[in-house]
């Protein structure tokens, strides 16, 4: 059973059952197949530059080869969070439940230097719950660990992240956010103020 969205896609709606919980318990520790979710592999100059542009980071260590040569690294390096351009996350399990990102904790161990090739892996490390939820009555929080290795097999970074899983039907019934209108209906006056703040006249 499911509910049809505006674009005609029918979203499945399941309940959190003991059978579902037992199925997911059996998968704890599983190394997931993520090949279809890898976006990048090699820290080329342009891959580093485009990522730095995307996050608005002007650090010359990511951008200026001549400057980078004068540092202890001796070459361009990528911003630490560049590893997420290689792999960020993947959908897994909990058939028929809705889900949204909860948190990410990252530890960085080694720099990613120009020319490094990064290989990621993702492990389903477990879950908490069911626990009470104001949003959907009950929820489950599941946890994952991403590991990023360079071409020498050295661990570059480790990310631990979590996803909240809820019953779509219960969330809709509670309607905590049913009064939200998205996208926000901007008025001409609001847009004018935003433009003035972003691009002040000199």
C-alpha positions as CSV (number, residue, x, y, z in Angstrom):
1,X,0.0,0.0,0.0
2,X,1.2,3.5,-0.7
3,X,0.3,7.1,-1.5
4,X,0.7,8.7,-4.9
5,X,2.7,11.9,-5.0
6,X,2.1,14.9,-7.2
7,X,4.4,13.5,-9.9
8,X,2.5,10.2,-10.0
9,X,5.1,8.2,-8.1
10,X,3.5,5.8,-5.6
11,X,5.5,5.8,-2.3
12,X,5.2,2.6,-0.3
13,X,3.9,2.9,3.2
14,X,5.0,0.2,5.7
15,X,4.7,-0.2,9.5
16,X,7.6,-0.8,11.8
17,X,7.2,-4.5,12.7
18,X,9.2,-7.0,14.7
19,X,9.9,-8.9,11.5
20,X,11.4,-5.7,9.9
21,X,13.5,-5.1,13.0
22,X,14.7,-8.7,13.0
23,X,15.6,-8.4,9.3
24,X,17.7,-5.3,9.9
25,X,19.4,-6.8,13.0
26,X,20.6,-9.6,10.8
27,X,22.3,-7.0,8.5
28,X,24.3,-5.2,11.2
29,X,28.0,-5.2,10.2
30,X,27.2,-5.6,6.5
31,X,29.5,-4.0,4.0
32,X,27.1,-2.4,1.4
33,X,27.4,-2.4,-2.4
34,X,28.0,1.3,-3.2
35,X,29.5,1.2,-6.7
36,X,26.4,2.9,-8.2
37,X,26.8,5.8,-5.7
38,X,30.4,6.7,-6.3
39,X,30.7,10.1,-8.1
40,X,34.4,10.7,-8.2
41,X,37.7,8.8,-7.6
42,X,40.8,10.8,-8.4
43,X,41.8,14.1,-6.8
44,X,42.6,15.9,-10.1
45,X,43.3,19.7,-10.1
46,X,39.9,20.4,-11.6
47,X,38.1,18.1,-9.2
48,X,39.7,19.9,-6.3
49,X,39.1,23.3,-7.7
50,X,35.4,22.7,-8.6
51,X,34.7,21.3,-5.1
52,X,36.4,24.3,-3.5
53,X,34.4,26.7,-5.7
54,X,31.2,24.8,-4.7
55,X,31.8,25.3,-1.0
56,X,33.1,28.8,-1.4
57,X,36.6,28.1,0.1
58,X,39.3,30.4,-1.2
59,X,42.2,28.7,0.5
60,X,45.2,28.9,-1.9
61,X,46.3,25.4,-0.7
62,X,43.5,24.0,-2.8
63,X,43.9,26.4,-5.7
64,X,47.4,27.7,-6.3
65,X,50.0,25.1,-7.3
66,X,52.9,27.6,-6.8
67,X,51.7,28.4,-3.3
68,X,51.1,24.8,-2.5
69,X,54.7,23.9,-3.4
70,X,55.9,26.2,-0.6
71,X,53.9,24.4,2.1
72,X,54.8,21.3,4.0
73,X,52.5,19.3,1.6
74,X,54.6,20.3,-1.4
75,X,51.6,20.1,-3.7
76,X,47.9,20.9,-4.0
77,X,45.7,19.1,-1.5
78,X,41.9,18.8,-1.4
79,X,39.7,20.3,1.2
80,X,39.1,17.6,3.9
81,X,35.4,17.3,3.0
82,X,36.3,16.6,-0.6
83,X,35.9,12.9,0.2
84,X,32.1,13.4,0.1
85,X,32.5,14.2,-3.6
86,X,33.7,10.6,-3.9
87,X,30.9,9.0,-1.9
88,X,28.4,10.5,0.6
89,X,25.8,7.9,1.4
90,X,23.3,5.4,0.1
91,X,19.8,4.2,0.7
92,X,19.5,0.9,2.5
93,X,16.9,-1.3,4.0
94,X,13.7,-0.4,5.9
95,X,11.4,-1.0,2.9
96,X,8.4,1.3,2.9
97,X,9.6,3.7,5.6
98,X,10.4,7.3,5.0
99,X,13.8,8.6,5.9
100,X,15.9,11.7,6.4
101,X,19.5,12.5,7.4
102,X,20.0,13.1,11.1
103,X,23.7,13.7,11.7
104,X,27.3,13.1,10.5
105,X,30.5,13.0,12.4
106,X,33.8,12.9,10.5
107,X,37.4,12.2,11.4
108,X,40.2,13.1,9.0
109,X,43.5,11.2,9.3
110,X,45.5,12.0,6.2
111,X,45.4,14.8,3.5
112,X,44.2,14.0,0.1
113,X,47.0,15.1,-2.2
114,X,46.8,16.0,-5.9
115,X,46.6,12.7,-7.9
116,X,45.5,10.5,-5.0
117,X,42.8,8.0,-5.9
118,X,40.2,7.4,-3.1
119,X,38.3,4.2,-2.6
120,X,35.3,4.3,-0.2
121,X,33.4,1.7,1.6
122,X,30.2,1.8,3.7
123,X,29.2,-0.4,6.6
124,X,25.7,-0.6,8.2
125,X,26.7,-0.5,11.9
126,X,23.3,-0.8,13.6
127,X,20.2,1.0,14.7
128,X,18.3,2.4,17.8
129,X,14.6,2.0,18.4
130,X,11.8,2.0,17.9
131,X,11.6,5.1,20.0
132,X,8.9,7.8,20.5
133,X,8.6,10.5,17.9
134,X,6.7,13.8,17.9
135,X,6.9,13.8,14.1
136,X,5.6,10.3,13.4
137,X,4.7,8.5,16.7
138,X,7.6,6.0,16.4
139,X,11.0,6.2,14.7
140,X,14.1,4.2,14.2
141,X,17.6,5.7,13.9
142,X,20.1,3.7,11.8
143,X,23.8,4.2,11.7
144,X,26.5,3.8,9.0
145,X,30.2,4.2,8.7
146,X,32.0,5.4,5.6
147,X,35.7,4.7,5.3
148,X,37.9,6.4,2.6
149,X,41.3,4.8,1.6
150,X,43.9,6.2,-0.7
151,X,45.8,4.2,-3.4
152,X,48.3,3.1,-0.7
153,X,45.6,1.5,1.4
154,X,45.9,4.3,4.0
155,X,42.8,5.4,5.9
156,X,42.2,9.0,4.9
157,X,38.9,9.7,6.6
158,X,36.0,8.1,8.5
159,X,32.4,9.4,8.6
160,X,29.7,8.1,10.9
161,X,26.2,9.1,9.9
162,X,22.7,8.4,10.8
163,X,19.2,8.4,9.2
164,X,15.8,8.7,10.9
165,X,13.2,6.2,9.6
166,X,9.5,6.8,10.1
167,X,6.2,5.4,9.1
168,X,5.0,7.7,6.3
169,X,1.3,7.3,7.1
170,X,1.8,8.1,10.7
171,X,3.8,11.2,9.8
172,X,1.1,12.4,7.5
173,X,-1.6,11.7,10.1
174,X,0.2,13.8,12.8
175,X,0.8,16.6,10.2
176,X,3.4,18.4,12.2
177,X,4.5,20.4,9.1
178,X,1.2,20.4,7.2
179,X,1.0,24.2,7.2
180,X,4.3,24.6,5.5
181,X,4.1,26.0,1.9
182,X,7.0,24.9,-0.2
183,X,8.6,26.5,-2.1
184,X,8.1,29.7,0.0
185,X,6.0,32.2,-1.9
186,X,8.5,35.1,-2.0
187,X,7.0,38.6,-2.5
188,X,8.7,41.2,-4.7
189,X,9.6,43.2,-1.5
190,X,11.3,40.2,0.1
191,X,13.3,39.5,-3.0
192,X,14.3,43.1,-3.3
193,X,15.6,43.1,0.3
194,X,17.6,39.9,-0.3
195,X,19.1,41.3,-3.4
196,X,20.1,44.5,-1.5
197,X,21.7,42.5,1.3
198,X,23.7,40.3,-1.2
199,X,24.6,43.0,-3.7
200,X,24.7,46.3,-1.8
201,X,25.0,49.5,-3.9
202,X,28.2,51.4,-3.6
